[in-house]
Amino acid sequence: MNDLIYQKYLDEDLGFKLCMQTLPLIKFDSVFERKRLEQFVQNYDYKPKNNKNRSKLYVRSGEINGNPFYISEDLVHHLGTKTYYGSITITWEEEEYEDGEYKTVTRSETLTASVTKPCPYYYHDKYLVYANDAAPDLCFSRTETDVEEMSEKEIERRVSREIKNLEKKSQKAIAKGNNYTVMGHPEFEVLFGAQNRNNEVQFRLLFTPLARKQLLALMKDKEYGYGDEFNFVKDHKINYLYPKHLKKFELTINPKYFWSNDYKEVENRFISYHVEMFRQIYFAFAPILAIPLYQQTKSQDFIYEESTHNSNLSYYEHEYVANNMSINELIHPLSSTKNILKTKIVKKNLESDIVEITAYGYRTVARVDYVTELGDDGEYHSIPVEWIEYIPVEKTSTIEIKHIKEEEMSTAEKIRKFIDELKNNKKLLEKEIYQKGSIIAYLLSESIKE
């Protein structure tokens, strides 16, 4: 197969198209448009986390019965501290009286010292966000229990032990005027948790007997699914799910992964990857699908005012595109750490967005501090402690992101033709052009700042 055939039949959206054919209830968007994000904000009071410490490495939006969702992987930065250590060995001579005479004895000691300095840390945060009007005032959080690793007897002992403590907690809450009351389903109360819920009526409305039964079955299963390895946070109309299994799987894959001169090998790779992809996605949504009220509650009508918004795509999609372009073209040349990429819309064209990208990173400089310590020789000594100073650097680039609508995208050759025009007319290099499905992005300008 040549490149064009791979691009036509094995594009990055194919897996999601197959998922929708298998499970039509879940509909995926080809891109995360601005109007989808506005639906979150206007209909569900969603507050996007847009700060300089978080950037989208991956995002895919969609809907279930009109209720919007998105799957995201964020690169998160926080500035913490790191302790560095140094040491020296000192020697000295002492006079020691032994066997009726004085002898010179050499002593030694290792002196250690430490300094604590600022240090940036980064981690990946992968999660599912789902909006629904059901139980709109309810808030709670629950954490995984790994109950799938327990036998039925172990589960019974745990429930029997913990339900007594929860009943005491409930009695104290009622005495203080709080509304926490234990459900008449001890196993669910203990294993699902969510004792920090704020509305008992809506909690019971959401977690009906059928919902509880299905969730417990999901949490205990390790034959088809992943057991209880999900954290769940409900904040009014917004649900956050953190499935642990999703962290280990790439939901977007380069079509070159399937390349081979052996057709059977291509077929086997294709089938195995997409079967596992469906399993990963299904069980990420499984806690939501297990709650009947979520399937019965359809979204409100949403009217998108096109003229009031200054971009075609959401800034989530802008960040996703930026993070998947040639990163070396976007980051400061002296940066030696990971970078948080943030975007700002410059101009909205008919079919494209002009977007400013700022990459925030750090350059490093080796330093030495000298710490004075008193040795057993009675003298003060300077102990060198080597450490790394992280100095913020940033680089701003401007890119254009063009979204080619599906109806316009009749063949892969049309994509290639557009890319060839960019290379010829705008004198762009291949590394300055990024293509993902129906999106093409390319570098326009850049500036460096320290």
HELIX and SHEET records of a PDB file:
HELIX    1   1 ASP A    3  TYR A    9  1                                   7    
HELIX    2   2 LEU A   14  THR A   22  1                                   9    
HELIX    3   3 ARG A   34  TYR A   44  1                                  11    
HELIX    4   4 VAL A  147  GLU A  149  5                                   3    
HELIX    5   5 GLU A  152  ALA A  175  1                                  24    
HELIX    6   6 PRO A  186  PHE A  192  1                                   7    
HELIX    7   7 GLU A  200  LEU A  206  1                                   7    
HELIX    8   8 PRO A  209  LYS A  220  1                                  12    
HELIX    9   9 LYS A  244  LYS A  248  5                                   5    
HELIX   10  10 PRO A  255  PHE A  258  5                                   4    
HELIX   11  11 TYR A  263  LEU A  289  1                                  27    
HELIX   12  12 PRO A  292  GLN A  296  1                                   5    
HELIX   13  13 GLU A  306  THR A  308  5                                   3    
HELIX   14  14 TYR A  315  ASN A  324  1                                  10    
HELIX   15  15 ILE A  327  LEU A  330  1                                   4    
HELIX   16  16 GLU A  406  GLU A  408  5                                   3    
HELIX   17  17 ALA A  412  ASN A  425  1                                  14    
HELIX   18  18 GLU A  430  GLU A  432  5                                   3    
SHEET    1   A 7 ILE A  26  PHE A  28  0                                        
SHEET    2   A 7 ARG A  54  ILE A  64 -1                                        
SHEET    3   A 7 ASN A  67  GLU A  98 -1                                        
SHEET    4   A 7 GLU A 101  ALA A 131 -1                                        
SHEET    5   A 7 ILE A 238  PRO A 243 -1                                        
SHEET    6   A 7 PHE A 230  ASP A 235 -1                                        
SHEET    7   A 7 CYS A 139  ARG A 142 -1                                        
SHEET    1   B 5 ILE A 340  LYS A 348  0                                        
SHEET    2   B 5 SER A 352  LEU A 374 -1                                        
SHEET    3   B 5 TYR A 380  HIS A 403 -1                                        
SHEET    4   B 5 ILE A 439  LYS A 449 -1                                        
SHEET    5   B 5 ILE A 433  LYS A 436 -1                                        
END                                                                             
